Amino acid sequence: MDGIRRRRLQTHWNECSVLFHFKINAERQKAPVKRSTKSAAARNDAKVDTRADGVHTARIGDRTADHLNNRIFFRLFQVGNTLQRQAVKELGVTTVQWAVLGALSDPRPRSGIKSGISLSTLADFLVVSRQNLDGVLKRLERNGLVERVMDDGDKRARVVRLTPRGLSFWLDLEKRIYQFYAQAASTFRFDERVALVHYLNSLQRELMKVRLEAPQGPAPKKTRR
């Protein structure tokens, strides 16, 4: 228990430290700017301390926002991996299999439960590549949970839908999923969950808008395997 408490205290201290420095730097921006006699190269030369939890903290320089962003995205990375590990351990399915079965079980019109969903539509909805989705579907097909059939509206196209066995499997799994949700989010109040959904939606929208300039210099040479 002492080890767990120490880790919790360290995590709390790290987060408080980041917020404290963020506030201090905001106050500095309000103060008059003093010209430095250091060169631009020296001012930009910030030493970085890589901690065990993957968060980079600058020892020199004013880059608090960068490090706070780094913490946010690294935590998202960890949460995604934790969800994948716990889904396999507790539910017996991967997160992609879980998402596919859930999407195909949607009872609304144009859903996979009756007429089926095209592979491209399903891939776009789940934000995965068609190649990766195809591999997941093949495994679910082998287990008799989904099937690919001709589209009623276009005989040349094929759609994916749940089999009767797949629907039964999903209905049993869904009960355990809600228990999974309840335990994982047990420390959040209702308003906090609403706020979290809002921020995650906003972050996803902004991620879709990211466009970086091409790196300068020659392109790296391709290495042979």
Secondary structure in CASP SS format (residue, H / E / C, confidence):
PFRMAT SS
TARGET T0000
AUTHOR 0000-0000-0000
METHOD secondary structure of the structure
MODEL  1
M C 1.00
D H 1.00
G H 1.00
I H 1.00
R H 1.00
R H 1.00
R H 1.00
R H 1.00
L H 1.00
Q H 1.00
T H 1.00
H H 1.00
W H 1.00
N H 1.00
E H 1.00
C H 1.00
S H 1.00
V H 1.00
L H 1.00
F H 1.00
H H 1.00
F H 1.00
K H 1.00
I H 1.00
N H 1.00
A H 1.00
E H 1.00
R H 1.00
Q H 1.00
K H 1.00
A C 1.00
P C 1.00
V C 1.00
K C 1.00
R C 1.00
S C 1.00
T C 1.00
K C 1.00
S C 1.00
A H 1.00
A H 1.00
A H 1.00
R H 1.00
N H 1.00
D C 1.00
A C 1.00
K C 1.00
V E 1.00
D E 1.00
T E 1.00
R C 1.00
A C 1.00
D C 1.00
G C 1.00
V C 1.00
H E 1.00
T E 1.00
A E 1.00
R C 1.00
I C 1.00
G C 1.00
D C 1.00
R C 1.00
T H 1.00
A H 1.00
D H 1.00
H H 1.00
L H 1.00
N H 1.00
N H 1.00
R H 1.00
I H 1.00
F H 1.00
F H 1.00
R H 1.00
L H 1.00
F H 1.00
Q H 1.00
V H 1.00
G H 1.00
N H 1.00
T H 1.00
L H 1.00
Q H 1.00
R H 1.00
Q H 1.00
A H 1.00
V H 1.00
K H 1.00
E H 1.00
L C 1.00
G C 1.00
V C 1.00
T C 1.00
T H 1.00
V H 1.00
Q H 1.00
W H 1.00
A H 1.00
V H 1.00
L H 1.00
G H 1.00
A H 1.00
L H 1.00
S C 1.00
D C 1.00
P C 1.00
R C 1.00
P C 1.00
R C 1.00
S C 1.00
G C 1.00
I C 1.00
K C 1.00
S C 1.00
G C 1.00
I E 1.00
S E 1.00
L H 1.00
S H 1.00
T H 1.00
L H 1.00
A H 1.00
D H 1.00
F H 1.00
L H 1.00
V C 1.00
V C 1.00
S C 1.00
R H 1.00
Q H 1.00
N H 1.00
L H 1.00
D H 1.00
G H 1.00
V H 1.00
L H 1.00
K H 1.00
R H 1.00
L H 1.00
E H 1.00
R H 1.00
N C 1.00
G C 1.00
L C 1.00
V E 1.00
E E 1.00
R E 1.00
V E 1.00
M E 1.00
D C 1.00
D C 1.00
G C 1.00
D C 1.00
K C 1.00
R C 1.00
A C 1.00
R E 1.00
V E 1.00
V E 1.00
R E 1.00
L E 1.00
T C 1.00
P H 1.00
R H 1.00
G H 1.00
L H 1.00
S H 1.00
F H 1.00
W H 1.00
L H 1.00
D H 1.00
L H 1.00
E H 1.00
K H 1.00
R H 1.00
I H 1.00
Y H 1.00
Q H 1.00
F H 1.00
Y H 1.00
A H 1.00
Q H 1.00
A H 1.00
A C 1.00
S C 1.00
T C 1.00
F C 1.00
R C 1.00
F H 1.00
D H 1.00
E H 1.00
R H 1.00
V H 1.00
A H 1.00
L H 1.00
V H 1.00
H H 1.00
Y H 1.00
L H 1.00
N H 1.00
S H 1.00
L H 1.00
Q H 1.00
R H 1.00
E H 1.00
L H 1.00
M H 1.00
K C 1.00
V C 1.00
R C 1.00
L C 1.00
E C 1.00
A C 1.00
P C 1.00
Q C 1.00
G C 1.00
P C 1.00
A C 1.00
P C 1.00
K C 1.00
K C 1.00
T C 1.00
R C 1.00
R C 1.00
END
